[in-house]
Amino acid sequence: MEDMSRDEKRLLRHLRRNQTVVTEKVPRSGHTLLQRPTSSSDFTASSPNETNAKQSGATNVTGTTGASSTSDTTGANSVGNQQAAHTSFPAVLPPLKLGNITVPFPVVLSPMAGVTNWPFRVICEQFCPGGLFIDEMITARALVANNVKAWRLARFAPSEKIRSIQLYGVNPHFVEKAAQLIVQKVHPDHIDLNYGCPVPKITRHGGGSALPWKQDLFREDIRRVVRVCAPENIPVTVKIRTGIDADHLTYLDAVQIAQDEGCAAVILHARTTAEYYGGHSDWSAIARLKQKLDIPVIGNGDVFSAEDALDMVRQTGCDGVAIGRGAQGRPWLFADIQHAFAGSDERFNPDLGEVCHIMLQQAHMLVDFYDGNERMAVHDMRKHTAWYLRGFPVGGAVRRQFMECESIDQMKDVMDHLDHSLHILPGHTGMPHGRIQYQKKVHLPYGWLDSRTTTSEERTILFGEDPLDASY
Ligand SMILES: Cc1cc2nc3c(=O)[nH]c(=O)nc-3n(C[C@H](O)[C@H](O)[C@H](O)COP(=O)(O)O)c2cc1C
């Protein structure tokens, strides 16, 4: 107890006094991740390096789809969504059609730089076979330059059913070339284009969420990638924000361009660049897109619980739900959503022992991801560990010990001294965590907002500066 913060101690006392506050049911079967290993070999994952060729039957996966009716729920997301709240769609989603491929269960792991590499995607997919799990963004120019780190991101585990890659770029030449290389070498099932990144390093070069403002460039990037992918039947989607700020909204014309140019779906993170991650995303914008477009609309922003996912579907009528921060340290959220969409109130509430097992499994896969470099794997695990431990009353000292680990054995040592029967304290499930940042000054190239098309001078300046390493 002495290591715990005041809040943790208070919540633990409350939990002991009133055990009934933890009401979620914990299914023990069907999810192999929650079965403890019997030996360390249980953790080894085959390296995807040699298996990047598309496996037969990879595109049409069979899996569970949401079915039957859902119980009435009130979610945290009703605030800030009053505009959309009057509309009510049934929260039962059919499989998501992305051009030629079918996503049996229309829930998407939103791409996150430094997070959604193949080990994390495998963990999420095991909780929800049949979903779509998108790779973190990869910079087109870095792929073309044969950058080792960029190509490492373009790997898949053999178990991944839909091989989904996100590309980032500004210069249409590099974006097209990168798409060609990806198609030839990796044979993905789906390519998403990143037009939602708000970070200054990207937007000041006209990339990410700044790019849809320049309609000619946006159209050209998409057209070139669709042209590369069409002969291989690879669907292309775009992920966008609502605009640069409230006075410079881009999403309505951007999605029209995307649809006209042959995109298979759009993913809307319903915030502007200026909003960054602050406040609440405006789900009414997702509802508006649904009314405008023929292609599927995948809603994104502030889904932290199964109830939030139900609310988003009911309020917007979207065809799929994409989850970013809500999955950090909570990969079982995908299973919760699967249960919720099937009308079940079953939710995961893993104990610490089960979560440690997931952490070790991910750490072992990360060693493969980093080509055997355990130190890099364990360092990469640090942020995940902090997310996994959120809400567990383990105290600051334990968290610090994990942050100092340099090997998986050291992680195991720390784990051996924990009470594996602990559960996440009430109030820590389904709440926003991870990146919560507020209104930011938007950095754009000089004169960017003067016109909706690029001048030749602007293109010359931009394309020289398109950053090689464009991580979030
Ligand atoms: C750490 C982090 C990294 C991200 N990296 C990417 C990225 O590589 N590509 C992208 O399109 N969006 C990226 N995003 C945005 C998310 O995909 C998502 O759109 C955003 O977090 C809103 O969804 P959420 O409220 O479910 O988190 C990132 C977000 C976070 C927090």
The ligand as an SDF file (V2000), in Angstrom:
LIG
                    3D

 31 33  0  0  0  0  0  0  0  0999 V2000
    0.1750    8.0760  -30.5910 C   0  0  0  0  0  0  0  0  0  0  0  0
   -0.7070    8.3130  -31.7840 C   0  0  0  0  0  0  0  0  0  0  0  0
   -0.2050    8.0650  -33.0440 C   0  0  0  0  0  0  0  0  0  0  0  0
   -1.0220    8.2710  -34.1730 C   0  0  0  0  0  0  0  0  0  0  0  0
   -0.5270    7.9710  -35.4080 N   0  0  0  0  0  0  0  0  0  0  0  0
   -1.3510    8.0500  -36.4890 C   0  0  0  0  0  0  0  0  0  0  0  0
   -0.9020    7.6150  -37.7710 C   0  0  0  0  0  0  0  0  0  0  0  0
    0.2170    7.1190  -37.9420 O   0  0  0  0  0  0  0  0  0  0  0  0
   -1.7700    7.7450  -38.8090 N   0  0  0  0  0  0  0  0  0  0  0  0
   -3.0390    8.2750  -38.6520 C   0  0  0  0  0  0  0  0  0  0  0  0
   -3.7820    8.3790  -39.6390 O   0  0  0  0  0  0  0  0  0  0  0  0
   -3.4820    8.6650  -37.4380 N   0  0  0  0  0  0  0  0  0  0  0  0
   -2.6860    8.5490  -36.3730 C   0  0  0  0  0  0  0  0  0  0  0  0
   -3.1520    8.8860  -35.1360 N   0  0  0  0  0  0  0  0  0  0  0  0
   -4.5640    9.3090  -34.9880 C   0  0  0  0  0  0  0  0  0  0  0  0
   -5.4480    8.1050  -34.6530 C   0  0  0  0  0  0  0  0  0  0  0  0
   -5.4340    7.1590  -35.6880 O   0  0  0  0  0  0  0  0  0  0  0  0
   -6.9020    8.5510  -34.4350 C   0  0  0  0  0  0  0  0  0  0  0  0
   -7.3780    9.1330  -35.6040 O   0  0  0  0  0  0  0  0  0  0  0  0
   -7.0240    9.5580  -33.3020 C   0  0  0  0  0  0  0  0  0  0  0  0
   -6.2750    9.1430  -32.1680 O   0  0  0  0  0  0  0  0  0  0  0  0
   -8.4950    9.7390  -32.9030 C   0  0  0  0  0  0  0  0  0  0  0  0
   -9.0700    8.5190  -32.5400 O   0  0  0  0  0  0  0  0  0  0  0  0
   -9.2500    8.0880  -30.9900 P   0  0  0  0  0  0  0  0  0  0  0  0
  -10.0770    9.1580  -30.3370 O   0  0  0  0  0  0  0  0  0  0  0  0
   -9.9340    6.7690  -31.0710 O   0  0  0  0  0  0  0  0  0  0  0  0
   -7.8800    8.0340  -30.4100 O   0  0  0  0  0  0  0  0  0  0  0  0
   -2.3460    8.7340  -34.0090 C   0  0  0  0  0  0  0  0  0  0  0  0
   -2.8380    8.9800  -32.7310 C   0  0  0  0  0  0  0  0  0  0  0  0
   -2.0440    8.7660  -31.6290 C   0  0  0  0  0  0  0  0  0  0  0  0
   -2.6100    9.0180  -30.2580 C   0  0  0  0  0  0  0  0  0  0  0  0
  1  2  1  0
  2  3  1  0
  2 30  2  0
  3  4  2  0
  4  5  1  0
  4 28  1  0
  5  6  2  0
  6  7  1  0
  6 13  1  0
  7  8  2  0
  7  9  1  0
  9 10  1  0
 10 11  2  0
 10 12  1  0
 12 13  2  0
 13 14  1  0
 14 15  1  0
 14 28  1  0
 15 16  1  0
 16 17  1  0
 16 18  1  0
 18 19  1  0
 18 20  1  0
 20 21  1  0
 20 22  1  0
 22 23  1  0
 23 24  1  0
 24 25  2  0
 24 26  1  0
 24 27  1  0
 28 29  2  0
 29 30  1  0
 30 31  1  0
M  END
$$$$
